[in-house]
């Protein structure tokens, strides 16, 4: 997630369309669905058909069926929020899938691993070499210790792509209003003011989900370093929610709203609303993640591009959402085989050429110019230890706290100090003791 970041929390219609497409690809039928017979693979994922992951996994399903004749792939109709909110309950029942896409981090995959609801994939990782193409920053979210803290311990999930945040910008609007594409923090602030002076709200936002909280976190990251991230995300120190970084993030975000750089009405908007408005050309900039890239490439009529958030060596990012195998899965070997296919060069190259950030692609096979730029910028962050994960990851339930408190910051019903006090209270209540 989106973290719960991070993901385009799509409308029901979009989700339904995505899964309907997947079901057709999978060739689901009435037969071959007896659980545990090695003849069916029950798969949950929530990717739109025109996203890089949706396109790549469609290809993976086709390849899986060719290499597993007689096996039915059953893709069930699920959405990101549905899986996010009900995973523990479902995986504790007899209805668990064989393979599931799930959000990474302490509050999600870490929590499920601690609860004993996920299969330890370490033996398969060793056997199949899934760890070999993954950089250290991408591996972090795959491994969890006994307390469900990411970064060490056993492997409970495998990412076959990576992700990070950036500023998407509408080149057509920048040209129309004669505004320079910013490369520094000062130029970025100047661009925000210039658009507002011309009567244009510069930033697409959404407070009811993400990316509002991610704007705050990114602003804080621009004043932070790796030790700050490690203290907050991995408990390697005690975070100070009123330090220079957090204070800058909250106060600057609140100031942006007051100045009209983000609309107050965005407090009730969802990520889908923000993304759709950017696609429609209503906003010149949208700070969000690479998971939108394929959709913008497919749907956006105006010319557009991306640039790293100016003035920050750190950005939100990590390995992508994980393939996890529930403890109660009945066809685990089939699940392992499917994961293996998504790590192969063919699928990885498809990811890369459709706006994804592959973890094991052949660089020479990525031919799309926008995709090349996307991967190049990600590599710069990864090589520079610049992936700072997502703000909602540290403790269970923190995503909902961030949403509600950031909404108050947008509406002005809470100021920066009260906002940071609320984050500290929720964080301290959920963080490991001792």
N, C-alpha and C positions, 0 to 999 in steps of 0.2 A: 501495500500500500500501500500502495499505497500503501507496510505499515498498514496497520490498517492505513496505509498511506494513501496510501498510495494507489489506489486503483481507481479506474473510472467506474464508480458505482452506477452501473448502467440502469436505464429505465427497464421496466419489466418487459416491454416490447423488444428491446434490444437483446436482453438476456434470452428471451424466448426464441428469438430469431437465431441467435448464436447456437443455442443448444439444439434447436430443430435441425440446423445444418449439420451439426456434429452427429446427430442421431442418424441422419440420412447417410452420412459418410460411413458411420460405423456399421451400417447395414443391420440394425437391430431387428431381431425377429422374435417370435414366440419360443423358438427352440433354443437349446444350448444354454439355458439360463439357470441350471441347477447349481446352486452355490457349492463351491469346493470340488467340482468335478473336473477342473482344468479345462473346461470348455467355454468359460465366459470370463470377461474382465469387466468389472463394474468400476467405472471411472467418473470422478467428479472434477470439473474445472469450470471456470467462469470467464473465459476469454471470448471477446467478440470475434466474429468470423473474419473481419477485416483488420484485426490487430496482428502484429507480427507473430505472437504466440498462437493465436487462433489458426493462422495460415500454416504455421510450422507443425502444429499438433494434428491438423487435418492430414497433412502428409505423413506424420508419424503413425496415425491410425491406419492409413492405407498400407504402409510398409509392415506394420504389425500383423495385419490380416493376411498379407502375402506370406509372411514367415511363420504364421500360426494358422494354417488352414483348418477350418472347422471351429475356430474359436470366435465367439460373438463378443463384440465390444459394445457394452451398454453404457452410454453417457446419460447420466440423470440430470434433470433440470434443477440446477442450483444457481444461486447468485452469491456474490462476495459477502454481502451482509448476512445472508442466511447461514452460510458456512461459518462465518465469524462468530455469530451469536449462538449457534446450536451445536458446534462441533463436539464439545465435551459430552453432551447428552446423547448425541447420535452414536458417537464412537463407543459409548458405554452400553449400547444396545446391540441387538442382532442385525441391525440394518447398515452396519458400516460398509463403505465401499472397499474395493481391493486397493485402489489408488486414488489419492486426493491431492489437488493443488491446495496449499494452505499458506497463510501469511507467516512470515518468519519473525523471530524475535522472542524475547523472554516472555512477553505477555500472551503469546499465541502458541507457536510450536514448542517453546520452552515449557510453558504451562502443561501442555498435553503430554510432553515427555515425562515431566515430573509426576504426572498423574498415572503414568503407566499405560497410556492409551495408544502409544505409537511403537512400531517395531524398530528395534535397534538395527540400523542398516550397515553398521561397521563391517561385518563379514563380507557383505556384497560390495561395499566400497573397495575393500582390499582385493577381492576376487576380480572385479570388473574394472578397476583402475579409475573409478569416477572422480577421485580426488586429483588426479594428475593435471588436468587442464585448469583447475580452479586456483586463482590467485589467493593469497592469504586473506585479503579483505573480503573476498567472495566466500571463502570457506567459513568465516566467522559465524555466519548465521545458520550453518548446517550442523554444528556440533553443540551439545548442551551437557552441562554437568548434572550431578544428582539433584541440584536445587533448581534446575531449569534455566540456568544462566548460560548465555551463548558464549562461544569462543573456545571451549575446551570440552573434553569428555567424548561421549559416543556420537556417532552420526545418526541423526534422526530425520534428515531431509536432504534432498539433492536439488540444487538449482541448475537448470540447463540454460539459463540466461542471466544477465545482470541488469541493473537498472540504476538510474540516477536522475536528479532533478536539474533543470536548466530553465532559462527564459526562452519561451517560444515567442516569436515576434512576427507581426504582420508587416511584411516589406512594403506592401501596397500603401498602408496607412503611414508608415514612416516616410515614404517618398512623397505622398500627398501633402503631408504637413511639414515637409522639409526638416525633419528631425534626424540627427545623426545617431547611428547605432552605438550605444555606450560600451566602453571597454573598461571604465573605472567606476568606482563608487560615486564620485562627484558627477561624472557624466550621466550615470543612471538617474541620480536624483534630479539633475537638470532636465533629463528627458521626461520624467514624470511631471515636472512642473510645466514644461513646454506643452505637453499634450493637454493638461488641465487648463492652461491659459487659453487654449484654442477650443475649449468646451468639450474635450474628449476625456472621459474617465480612462486612465491609462492601463489599469490592471484588472483583469478578470479575477473574481474571487468567489469563494463559497465558504460560508461559516457553518452550515449544517452538517458538513462532513469535512473533508479536506478541500482546498489547500490552505485555508486561512491559518491554521496552526503551523503549517509548514513555512509560511512566510515568516512568522515569528521566530521559528527555530533557525531558519536560514540567516536571518538578520543577526541572531545571537551567534551563529557559527562564524560570521564574518569578524567577530571579535574574540574568537575562541581558538584553542589549539587541541592537539590530540589528547593530552592528559585530561582536558576538560570533557571531551567526548567519552573517554574511558571511565571517568568518574561517574558520569551521568548514566551511560548505557550499560556498563559492566561492573559497576560498584567498586571500581579501583580508586577509591577515594570518596569523599563526601561532597556532593554538589552543593553549591551555594546559589540559591535561586534569586538572590539579590546582588549577585556579582556584576561586574561590568558588562559581561556578555548578555546575560539574561535581561538585565535592566535596559540595555540598548535595544534588544529585540522587541521587548514589550512596549517601550516608550516610542520607538520609531514606528512600529506598526500602528499604534494608536494615533500618532501624529499623521501618518499617511491617510488614515480614515478621515480625520478632521480636515485635512487639506483636500479631500475629495479624490485622492489617488486610487482609493478603493471605495466602492459604493457602500453606504450604510445598509442599503437593502440587501446586500450580499450576505447578511447575517443569517438569513433563512434559506439561502441557495445551497444546492448540492453540487458535487463535483461535476456531474453530468450537465447541469445548467451552465456552469462556468466554461466547460469545454465546448459545449454547443454554441455558446455566445461567441467564443473566440473563433470557432469555425465559420460562424456567420459574419465575421468581420466587425463585430460590435466593440471589440477591445483591441488595442494594438499589442498588448503583452499579456502573457499568461505564464506564471511560474508554476511548473508542475513537472511530472516525470516522463521518462522515456516510454512508458507504457502507452502514452497518447500518440506517439510518433507515427505509427502505422495508420492510425485513424485519420490524423491530420493529412497524411500523405494521400489517403484515399478520398477524403471528403472535402478538403479545403479548396476553394476556388481561387482565393487571393494568393499571391506569392508570399511565402513565409520562410522563416529560417530559425535558427537557434543561436544562443550565445551563453556561455557560462555566467552564473550570477556574478556580477562585477565586484571586485574587491574582496573576494573570499577564496582561500585555498581549500576550504572544506565545503562540502555540499551534502545534501541528503542522498544516500545511495547505499547499495549493498548488492549481494547476490539477489537474484529474482525470487519470487515466491517459490516455495519448495514442493517437490513431489514427496509426499509422506505416505507411508504404508501403515494403515491402522493395525493395532495389535490384533484386532478381531477379524482382519481380512482373511478370506477363505481361499483366495487364489494368489498367494504372495509371489510365487515364481513368475506368473504372468505379469504381475506388477513390476517386478524387477526387469523383466525382458523389455517392457514398454519404456521404462526409464532409460534403459541402455540405448534404445533406438533414438530417443530424443537427444542423446549425447553424441550421436554419430555426425560425421562431417556434413552429410547431405542435409539433415535437419538443421544443423547449426548454420550452414550457409544460407538456407531459406530464411531463418530468423534474421540474419544479418542484412539480407537484401530487401527485407520488408519492414525495416525500422526497428528491429530488436537489437539487443546488445548480446551477441552470442558469447559463450565461454570457451568454445572449442572449434571455431570456424577456421577455414583456410582464408587468410587475409586477401590473397589474390583472387578469391572467388567472390568477394564483395565488390560489386560493380556500380551500385547506385551512389551518386555523389553525396546526397544528403545522409545516407546511411554511413558512408565512409567518414563523414565529418562527425557524426554522432559517436561512432566507435572510437575515433581518434580522441575526442574530448573525454570520453569515459576512461580511456587508457591513461590519459594524463592525470586524471584524479586518482585512479587505482595505483599507478606507479608512484604518485606523490603522497600516498597514504591519506588521500583526501575524502574517502567515503565515510560519512559520519552517521550512517544508519537513519532512523526516523524517530521523531519525538515521542511517539506513543508506545515505544517498545519496552521501556524499562520495567513497568509493573502492570499486572493484570488490571483491566478496567480503565487504564489511563487514557485511552483513546476517547472515551465518552467524556471524561473530565476535561480534556483539552478542547473538545468540541464545544461543550457548554460554556467553559470559561472564556474561550476566544470569542464566542458570540457576544458575551457581555462586554468584551473589550471593543468590539465593533460598534455595538449600540451605545456605548458610553455608560452603561449601567454599572460598570466596574472600571476602576483605573488600573494602571500598570502595577502598582504596589499590591493591590487587592488580588489582582490576577496572579501575580507571582506567589503570593501567600497561599492561594488556593492550590497551585501546582505543587508547592512544597508539602502541604498537608497531605495531599493524595499520594504523592511520591513516597513520603516517609511512612505512610500507613501500609504501603504495598511492598516496599523494599525489604530484602532479607535482613533479619536482625542479627547483629553481632558481626 
